[in-house]
Amino acid sequence: MSDIEIRRADAADAERLHAALCKLSTDLNDTHMASLDDMLRHGFSGEPAFFALLAIRKSDDRTVGALLASPVFSTTRGGAGLYVSDLWVDSHVRGAGLGQRLLAAAVDLAPENWSVTFVKLAVYHDNPDAQRFYERLGFKPRKDETVFDLMGPELENLRKRP
């Protein structure tokens, strides 16, 4: 693992980051709607909505991991945190601790003004390997919380309400 460098992604890395997150979507058999332009606009603009990390194998300059996180504030937790929306580790290096390294680096490399006091993420119910991974690191499921999404026509309807 000493051959792998973890660093913050910048605009020049947007294509590399997008490719890694496309691989994550493929691995999860999930949809991938974000385009390269979306990544550039929302992650590398004046006020970015997220920051990202890349894990690069130095020997061949291959991307072997990526993490995307956004700020979240919680009054019940009394501070700012990170919401990790995407974490991908290439299948060839899984099991060697890179996922844990990426999460630790996210806390260390988050923008200084975020003052990270907690990390939050969601795991698909049909992904028990990921659930075990996060539980081994000390993450605990929130039994008192259900995640809701609002998008598409319902989001547009909300926008139209007075």
N, C-alpha and C positions, 0 to 999 in steps of 0.2 A: 504493500500500500504506500510505501514511501515514494513510489514512482508516480503517484497521483497527487496533483495540486488542486486545491479548492480555492476558487477566487470569485469575487463579485463579477457578474456579467455587466458589460456595457453595451452601448448601441452597436458597436462593431461585432458583438457576439449574438445579436438578435437571431440571425439565421441558424446558428449552431443551437441556441436555446430552443427555438421553435422546432427544430428537427428532433431534439431530445424529448420535448413534450409530446410531439406526434408519436414517438415510440412508446411513451407512457400510455397514451390513449389506445394504441394498438395492443399493448400488453394487457390492458384492462378490458379490451373489447368495448371501448367506450367511444363516444362521439368526440370529435375534435373540431370545434367551430372557430377557434381563434386563428386568425391569419398572421402572417409575418408582419403585415402593416399594423394589425391590432397590437402585436407585441411591441413594436417600435413606438406607436402612439401612446400606449398606456404604461409602458415600463421605462421608457427612456426619453420622456418629454420633460418640460419644465417642472411639473408636479407629478411625479410618477405614482401610479396606483399600486405598484408592486416593486419589489427588488428580487433579483434572482442570483443564484449561485451556479457555477459550473464546476464539475469535477473532470479534469483533463489528465489523461495518462501522458506523461511527458515523453516517453519513449517513442510514441507514434502519433502524438497530438490528437488522440481519439477522445471524444466526449464519452465518459462512462457514468456520468451522474448529473442530475440537475435538481434544483429546488426553486420553487417560486413561492414567495410569501408577501403578505400585505399587512398593514397595521390594523389593529382592532383595539378598541378601548372598552373596558368593562367597569361599570360602576360597582357591580357586586364583587369583583375581584380587586377593585381599588387601584387600577392602573392600566397601562398600555401593554399590549401583547402582540404576538405574531400569529397570524392565521396562515398556516402552511397549506396552500391549496394543491400543490403538486410536488411530489417527491419521486424521482425516478433514479434507479440504479440499474445499469446494464446487467443482463443476466450472466455475463461472463465474470463479473466481479462481485455478484451477490454473495452474502455470507461472510464477507471479509471486513465488515464494520464500516463500510462507506456511508450507508444510510445514517448511522449514528453520527459520523463525522460531519455530514452535510447539515444535520439538525443542529449540532453544536456550533458549527460555523455560522449558521443563520442567526443564532442568538448573538454571537460575537461580532458579526459583520453587518448587522442591521443598522440602519441609519441611527446615529447617536441620539437624535432627538426623540426616538421612539421609546427609549427607556423600558426595555422588555422585561416584564415581570411574570409572564406566562406564555405558553405556546398552546395554540388550539389547532386542531385539525379534524377532519372527518374521514372515516374509513367505510368503504362499501361493506354491507352485510355479507356479501358473498366472497369476501376476501379474508379468510381466517388467518392466512400467513401474515398479512399486514397487521391484523389485529394483535396477533401474538408478538410481532416485532415491536409495536408501540408499547404494549403492556410490559414487555421485558425492560424497556427503557424507563418505565414508571408512569406512562400515560394511563389515565383512568377514564373509562367511558362515563359520560354524564347521563345517568339514568333518569334525571329529572328534566331533560331537555330533548326536544325534537327539532330537527332542522327542517325549515320550510323554505321553499323557493318561490319566487314570483317572477315570471318572465313571459315573453310573447304577448299575445293579445290581452292577457290579464294585467300585465304591466302597463300596457297602453291604456287600458280602461282606468287603471288607477291614476294615471297622469291626467286623464280627462275629467276626473272628479273635482268638484269645486273645493 
